[in-house]
Amino acid sequence: MKFFAYVLLFLIFLAAVPAGGLDTSEAAVGVSLYNQGRLREAREVLERVVEQGGAGSLEMAVLGMTYTHLGEHERAREVLQRAEQLDPFSSMVHIALGTLEFELQNYEAAFEYFDLAYRFEPDSRQARSGMVASLVNRAILLYGRGDTAQAERMLREAERIDPGAVAVLQNLSLIERKRGNLEAAAAYLERALASEPRNPALLGMLIQLRRDQGREAGLLELYRRLVEVQPSNAQAYAEMGALLLQQGEAIRAERAFLEAESLDTDEPYPYLHLARLCRERGEEGERVLTLLHAAIGKAERKSGMLQMQAAGVIRGQAGELSAQQLEQLQLLSDQSEQPQRILQEALALLEQSHENPQDYEQDIRRLSSWYPHSLELRIAAGRLLDQGRRFEEAYEYWRELLDRFPTAAEAHLGMARSLERLGRVEEARVAFHRARDLDPENREVYASLLGVYERQSREEVLLERYAELYERERTNIALLDAWADLEERLGQTEQAAKHRLRARALEARE
């Protein structure tokens, strides 16, 4: 969970105040330059005013603020301490001191100065903003050290001081979301949006919360507001299109997807959907292929990004993963299913979109060269060799692929099929078992295993093997059904019925 820092960016806008005996015109110029953000020029003028020996606390406070913003912290402290001696009750001087401590990340000291300034001048917006900023940033440091309770106390105090402070409400929303209190988290974001209705970060956070809640009511309006504020937000158009499609608004969904495409969204689904529409309308093949190539490429990149994130969670872990890390890995795993599904659908549509198998094979090989780390594209190329009955070539292809991807179940399955077609049945049996162990719920593997054992007249051996596997995999529905199929072939109908009943009971629980 990443907190939102509160950054003090304000320059304090002032009017020049006469200091007895001093040429006020130069002081006024220095303050004006500071107000315009022309800090180096302001420093030069205000230093000259101070050097003349008649500067008041105001001129010193402004010069101290100028030094702070320019990163000259020691000089800022020196001049501000002199200003405090001149006027210990000046809210402006204490705001300047608070800003210096804030810049140095001494947030507790910064809060004390801002609090003093607020006591001296209760109407000071800068003082109140400084107090809130100091509390928020202290909360971030505390949270980073694992002290969530104390961090929340800081945020509650900041909320008391300024109930509408956006950074406070954002961070309280994050805490509630972490606890699973999604409605409370959403309520904080709604309050923040009341202060900043066009804040894209708030809109994006609320959209994600509503999606996590499964609440579609009002989602489209949130997306409309987001793209109005960020008309180049390709992700928002892609997600809005998917939501419109889900709600049966096909025409509006297409418009949103076309916007997402024009903005080069990283989401693969808009390209796949538009490719389907083009095929249905009989549009030119080149447009369809271009969209499918984009869908495949975007799916590959998204899948790779999720894999890198998962690797980052695991990297450096000497012991067991924490509950939070396991939850994060599960979320990444769930998210990775979507680009993988889109990739498979895009490849199937790509095959249908080519007039002959040779063009499809050439296209697959070209895509494989574009995305050399894509296992799915390489598997698709291998399947083409199988379909073309080029079994010797297919065997060599799968063998080389397994050198690079030794745990790829589909590659083991492809090699097993090639070996079987080449008459190397025993080697095929071993390869089918490897594929099964890597993908134990793949029903296709069980059908292939049955065929191999039948050719060897060793069905009883396979029956024993299934019994052994069941001891370790008691919730494997595909295994239970394959076991029942084999028992039925061997006339063991009572046992087969028992295993099928178990399989259906497991299905009912899912």
C-alpha positions in Angstrom: 0.0 0.0 0.0 1.6 3.3 -1.1 0.6 6.4 0.9 0.2 9.8 -0.7 2.7 12.4 0.6 1.7 15.9 1.3 4.2 18.3 -0.3 4.4 21.9 0.7 4.7 23.8 -2.6 3.3 27.1 -1.5 5.0 30.4 -1.8 3.6 32.7 0.8 2.2 35.8 -0.9 2.9 38.9 1.0 2.5 42.7 0.8 5.6 44.8 1.5 5.5 46.3 5.0 7.5 49.4 5.8 10.4 49.0 8.1 11.3 52.1 10.0 14.0 54.2 8.3 14.5 51.7 5.4 14.0 52.4 1.8 10.8 50.4 1.4 10.8 50.3 -2.4 13.6 47.8 -2.5 12.0 45.6 0.2 8.8 45.7 -1.9 10.7 44.6 -5.0 12.2 41.7 -3.1 8.9 40.5 -1.8 7.3 40.9 -5.2 10.1 38.8 -6.8 9.6 36.1 -4.2 5.8 36.1 -4.9 6.5 35.6 -8.6 8.8 32.6 -7.9 11.9 34.5 -9.1 13.8 33.2 -6.2 17.4 34.0 -7.2 16.5 37.6 -8.0 14.6 37.9 -4.7 17.5 36.5 -2.8 19.8 39.2 -4.3 17.5 42.0 -3.5 16.6 40.8 0.0 20.2 40.2 1.0 20.9 43.8 0.1 18.0 44.9 2.2 19.3 42.9 5.2 22.9 44.0 4.7 21.7 47.6 5.0 21.0 46.8 8.6 17.4 47.9 8.9 15.4 44.7 7.8 12.5 43.7 9.9 11.3 40.2 10.7 9.1 40.1 7.6 12.0 40.7 5.2 14.1 38.2 7.0 11.3 35.6 7.0 10.9 36.0 3.2 14.7 35.8 2.7 14.7 32.6 4.9 11.9 31.1 2.8 13.9 32.0 -0.4 17.0 30.2 1.0 14.9 27.2 1.9 13.4 26.9 -1.6 16.8 27.2 -3.1 18.2 24.5 -0.9 20.5 26.8 1.1 19.3 25.4 4.4 22.0 26.6 6.8 21.7 30.2 5.6 17.9 29.9 5.9 18.2 28.7 9.5 20.6 31.6 10.4 18.4 34.4 9.0 15.2 32.9 10.4 16.7 32.6 13.9 17.6 36.3 13.7 14.0 37.0 12.5 12.6 35.0 15.5 14.7 37.1 17.9 13.3 40.3 16.4 9.7 39.2 16.6 9.0 35.9 18.5 5.3 36.2 18.0 5.3 36.5 14.2 3.3 33.8 12.5 5.2 34.5 9.3 8.5 33.7 10.9 7.2 30.5 12.4 5.7 29.4 9.1 9.1 30.0 7.5 10.8 28.0 10.2 8.2 25.2 9.8 8.8 25.2 6.1 12.6 24.8 6.6 12.1 21.8 9.0 9.6 20.3 6.6 12.1 20.6 3.8 14.6 18.8 5.9 12.0 16.1 6.7 12.0 17.0 10.4 8.2 16.7 10.4 7.7 16.8 14.2 9.6 20.0 14.5 7.9 21.4 11.5 4.5 20.7 13.1 5.5 22.6 16.3 6.4 25.7 14.3 3.2 25.6 12.1 1.2 25.0 15.3 2.7 28.1 16.9 2.0 30.1 13.8 -1.6 28.9 13.8 -1.9 30.0 17.5 -0.6 33.4 16.7 -2.8 33.7 13.6 -5.8 31.4 13.7 -7.0 32.4 10.2 -3.7 31.4 8.5 -4.3 28.9 5.8 -0.6 28.4 5.3 -0.1 27.5 9.0 -3.0 25.0 8.9 -1.8 23.5 5.7 1.7 23.1 7.2 0.3 21.3 10.2 -1.6 18.9 8.1 1.3 18.3 5.8 3.6 17.6 8.7 1.2 15.1 10.2 0.6 13.3 6.9 4.3 12.9 6.2 5.0 11.7 9.7 2.3 9.2 9.2 4.0 7.9 6.0 7.3 7.5 7.9 5.5 5.6 10.7 3.6 3.4 8.3 6.9 2.6 6.6 8.3 1.4 9.9 5.3 -0.9 10.5 3.5 1.4 13.1 0.1 1.5 11.4 -1.7 2.4 14.6 0.4 5.5 15.2 0.3 6.5 11.6 -3.5 6.4 11.7 -3.5 8.6 14.8 -1.5 11.2 12.9 -4.0 11.1 10.1 -6.9 11.4 12.4 -5.4 14.5 14.0 -4.8 15.9 10.5 -8.4 15.2 9.6 -9.5 17.1 12.7 -7.5 20.1 11.7 -8.7 20.1 8.1 -11.6 17.7 7.4 -11.3 18.3 3.7 -7.6 17.8 3.2 -7.3 15.5 0.2 -4.0 13.7 1.1 -5.4 12.9 4.5 -8.6 11.4 3.1 -6.7 9.5 0.4 -4.5 7.8 3.0 -7.3 7.0 5.4 -9.0 5.4 2.4 -6.0 3.3 1.8 -5.9 2.1 5.4 -9.6 1.2 5.3 -9.1 -0.6 2.1 -6.2 -2.6 3.5 -8.5 -3.7 6.3 -11.1 -4.8 3.8 -13.6 -2.0 4.7 -14.2 -1.1 1.1 -17.3 1.0 1.8 -15.5 3.1 4.4 -12.6 3.5 2.0 -15.0 4.7 -0.8 -16.6 7.2 1.6 -13.3 8.9 2.2 -12.7 9.2 -1.5 -16.1 10.6 -2.0 -15.3 13.3 0.6 -12.0 14.0 -1.1 -13.7 14.4 -4.5 -16.1 16.9 -2.9 -13.0 19.1 -2.4 -11.3 18.2 -5.7 -14.0 16.8 -8.2 -11.5 16.8 -11.1 -8.7 15.0 -9.3 -7.8 12.1 -11.6 -6.0 10.1 -8.9 -9.1 10.2 -6.7 -11.3 9.2 -9.6 -9.0 6.3 -10.5 -8.9 5.1 -6.9 -12.7 5.3 -6.5 -13.2 3.4 -9.8 -10.9 0.6 -8.7 -12.7 0.4 -5.3 -16.1 0.2 -7.0 -14.8 -2.5 -9.3 -13.4 -4.4 -6.3 -16.8 -4.2 -4.7 -18.5 -5.4 -7.8 -20.6 -2.3 -8.0 -21.4 -1.1 -11.5 -23.8 1.6 -10.4 -22.2 4.9 -11.1 -19.1 3.4 -12.6 -19.7 4.8 -16.1 -20.2 8.3 -14.7 -16.9 8.0 -12.9 -15.2 6.9 -16.1 -16.8 9.8 -18.0 -15.5 12.2 -15.4 -12.0 10.7 -15.6 -11.7 10.8 -19.4 -13.0 14.4 -19.3 -10.2 15.4 -17.0 -7.7 13.1 -18.8 -8.7 12.8 -22.4 -5.5 11.0 -23.2 -6.1 8.2 -20.6 -6.1 5.2 -22.9 -6.5 2.8 -20.0 -9.7 4.5 -18.9 -11.2 4.3 -22.4 -10.3 0.6 -22.6 -11.9 -0.2 -19.2 -14.9 2.0 -20.0 -15.4 0.1 -23.3 -15.3 -3.3 -21.5 -17.9 -2.1 -19.0 -20.2 -0.7 -21.7 -19.9 -4.0 -23.6 -20.8 -5.9 -20.4 -23.9 -3.7 -20.0 -25.0 -4.3 -23.6 -24.0 -0.9 -25.0 -22.2 -2.2 -28.0 -22.1 1.0 -30.1 -20.8 3.1 -27.2 -18.3 0.4 -26.3 -16.9 0.4 -29.8 -16.4 4.1 -29.7 -14.6 3.8 -26.4 -12.4 1.0 -27.8 -11.6 3.1 -30.9 -10.5 6.0 -28.6 -8.4 3.5 -26.6 -6.8 2.2 -29.9 -6.1 5.7 -31.1 -4.3 6.4 -27.8 -2.3 3.2 -28.2 -3.7 1.6 -25.0 -1.6 -1.1 -23.4 -4.8 -3.2 -22.8 -5.1 -6.0 -25.3 -8.8 -6.5 -25.2 -9.9 -3.4 -27.3 -7.8 -4.7 -30.2 -9.3 -8.2 -30.0 -12.8 -6.9 -29.9 -12.3 -4.5 -32.8 -10.7 -7.3 -34.8 -13.8 -9.4 -34.2 -16.1 -6.6 -35.3 -14.1 -6.0 -38.5 -14.3 -9.7 -39.4 -18.0 -9.8 -38.8 -18.5 -6.8 -41.1 -16.3 -8.2 -43.8 -13.8 -5.4 -43.6 -10.4 -5.8 -45.4 -8.1 -8.5 -44.0 -5.2 -6.2 -43.4 -7.1 -4.2 -40.8 -8.1 -7.4 -39.0 -4.5 -8.7 -39.0 -3.1 -5.4 -37.8 -5.6 -5.4 -34.8 -4.8 -9.0 -34.0 -1.1 -8.4 -34.1 -1.6 -5.5 -31.7 -3.8 -7.7 -29.4 -1.1 -10.4 -29.3 1.7 -8.0 -28.7 -0.2 -6.1 -25.9 -1.2 -9.4 -24.3 2.4 -10.6 -24.4 3.7 -7.4 -22.8 1.0 -7.3 -20.1 1.7 -11.0 -19.2 5.4 -10.3 -19.1 4.9 -7.3 -16.8 2.8 -9.3 -14.4 5.4 -12.1 -14.3 8.1 -9.5 -13.5 6.0 -8.1 -10.7 5.5 -11.6 -9.3 9.2 -12.3 -9.5 9.8 -9.0 -7.7 7.6 -10.2 -4.8 9.6 -13.4 -4.5 13.0 -12.1 -5.1 15.2 -11.9 -2.0 12.9 -14.0 0.2 15.0 -16.4 2.2 12.1 -17.8 4.2 8.4 -18.2 3.8 6.4 -15.5 2.1 4.2 -13.3 4.3 0.4 -13.4 4.1 0.5 -10.0 2.3 3.0 -11.3 -0.2 1.0 -14.5 -0.8 -2.1 -12.3 -1.3 -0.2 -10.1 -3.8 1.0 -13.2 -5.7 -2.5 -14.6 -5.9 -3.8 -11.3 -7.2 -1.1 -11.2 -9.9 -1.9 -14.8 -10.8 -5.6 -13.9 -11.2 -4.7 -10.8 -13.3 -2.4 -12.8 -15.6 -5.3 -15.1 -16.7 -6.9 -12.3 -18.7 -4.0 -11.5 -21.1 -3.4 -15.3 -21.5 -7.0 -15.8 -22.5 -6.9 -12.9 -24.9 -3.7 -14.2 -26.4 -5.3 -17.7 -27.1 -8.4 -16.1 -28.5 -6.4 -13.8 -30.7 -4.3 -16.7 -32.0 -7.4 -18.7 -32.9 -8.9 -15.7 -34.7 -5.6 -15.1 -36.5 -5.7 -18.7 -37.9 -9.3 -18.1 -39.1 -8.3 -14.8 -40.7 -5.7 -16.3 -43.0 -6.8 -17.8 -46.2 -4.4 -20.7 -46.1 -2.3 -22.5 -43.5 1.0 -21.4 -45.1 0.2 -17.8 -44.5 -0.8 -18.5 -40.9 2.4 -20.4 -40.3 4.5 -17.6 -41.8 2.6 -15.1 -39.6 3.2 -17.1 -36.4 6.9 -17.4 -37.2 7.1 -13.7 -37.8 5.3 -13.0 -34.5 7.6 -15.4 -32.7 10.6 -13.4 -34.0 9.0 -10.2 -32.7 8.4 -11.7 -29.3 11.1 -14.3 -28.8 10.3 -14.9 -25.2 6.7 -15.8 -25.9 6.1 -19.5 -25.0 2.5 -19.3 -26.4 3.6 -18.3 -29.9 6.3 -21.0 -30.0 3.7 -23.6 -28.9 1.4 -22.4 -31.7 4.2 -22.8 -34.2 4.9 -26.3 -32.9 1.2 -27.3 -33.2 1.3 -26.3 -36.9 4.1 -28.9 -37.4 1.9 -31.5 -35.7 -1.1 -30.6 -37.8 1.0 -30.8 -41.0 2.1 -34.3 -39.9 5.8 -33.2 -40.0 6.5 -35.4 -37.0 10.3 -35.6 -37.2 10.5 -31.8 -37.6 8.0 -31.4 -34.8 10.0 -33.6 -32.4 13.2 -31.6 -33.0 11.2 -28.4 -32.5 9.7 -29.5 -29.2 13.0 -30.9 -28.0 14.7 -27.5 -28.6 11.9 -25.6 -27.1 12.1 -27.8 -23.9 15.8 -26.9 -23.6 14.7 -23.3 -23.2 11.4 -23.9 -21.3 11.9 -27.2 -19.4 8.7 -26.8 -17.4 6.3 -26.0 -20.3 3.6 -28.7 -20.0 2.3 -27.9 -23.6 5.8 -28.5 -25.0 6.1 -31.9 -23.2 2.7 -32.8 -24.6 3.7 -31.8 -28.1 6.9 -33.8 -27.9 4.9 -36.8 -26.5 2.5 -36.7 -29.5 5.4 -36.5 -31.9 7.1 -39.5 -30.3 3.9 -41.5 -30.4 3.4 -40.7 -34.1 7.0 -41.8 -34.8 6.3 -45.1 -33.1 8.5 -44.4 -30.1 5.7 -45.4 -27.7 7.7 -45.9 -24.5 9.3 -42.5 -24.8 5.9 -41.0 -25.6 4.5 -42.6 -22.4 7.2 -41.0 -20.3 6.7 -37.6 -22.0 2.9 -37.7 -21.4 3.5 -38.4 -17.7 5.8 -35.4 -17.5 3.1 -33.2 -19.1 0.6 -34.6 -16.7 2.8 -33.8 -13.7 3.3 -30.2 -14.9 -0.4 -29.7 -15.7 -2.4 -32.3 -13.6 -5.8 -30.9 -14.5 -5.4 -31.1 -18.3 -8.0 -33.6 -19.5 -6.3 -33.9 -22.9 -3.2 -35.5 -21.3 -5.3 -38.2 -19.6 -6.9 -39.1 -22.9 -3.4 -39.4 -24.5 -2.1 -41.5 -21.6 -5.0 -43.9 -22.0 -4.3 -44.3 -25.7 -0.6 -45.1 -25.1 -1.3 -47.6 -22.3 -4.0 -49.3 -24.5 -1.4 -49.7 -27.3 0.9 -51.4 -24.8 -2.0 -53.4 -23.3 -1.0 -52.1 -19.9 -4.3 -50.6 -18.7 -3.9 -52.3 -15.2 -0.6 -50.5 -14.7 -2.2 -47.2 -15.5 -5.0 -48.0 -13.0 -2.5 -48.5 -10.3 -0.7 -45.3 -11.3 -4.0 -43.3 -11.0 -4.6 -44.8 -7.5 -1.1 -43.6 -6.4 -1.7 -40.2 -7.8 -5.0 -39.9 -6.1 -3.4 -40.3 -2.7 -1.6 -37.0 -3.4 -4.2 -35.2 -5.4 -7.6 -35.9 -3.8 -9.3 -32.8 -5.2 -8.1 -33.4 -8.8 -11.4 -33.6 -10.7 -9.7 -34.4 -14.1 -7.8 -37.3 -12.5 -11.0 -38.7 -10.9 -12.9 -38.6 -14.2 -9.9 -40.2 -16.1 -9.7 -42.9 -13.4 -13.5 -43.6 -13.8 -13.1 -43.8 -17.6 -10.4 -46.4 -17.2 -12.4 -48.4 -14.6 -15.4 -48.4 -16.9 -13.3 -49.8 -19.7 -12.1 -52.5 -17.4 -15.6 -53.4 -16.2 -15.2 -51.9 -12.7 -18.5 -50.0 -12.9 -19.0 -49.7 -9.1 -15.7 -48.1 -8.5 -16.1 -45.9 -11.5 -19.5 -44.7 -10.2 -17.9 -43.9 -6.8 -15.1 -41.8 -8.4 -17.5 -39.9 -10.6 -19.7 -39.1 -7.6 -16.6 -37.8 -5.8 -15.7 -35.7 -8.9 -19.2 -34.1 -9.1 -19.2 -33.3 -5.4 -15.9 -31.5 -5.8 -17.4 -29.6 -8.8 -20.3 -28.5 -6.7 -18.0 -26.9 -4.1 -16.2 -24.8 -6.7 
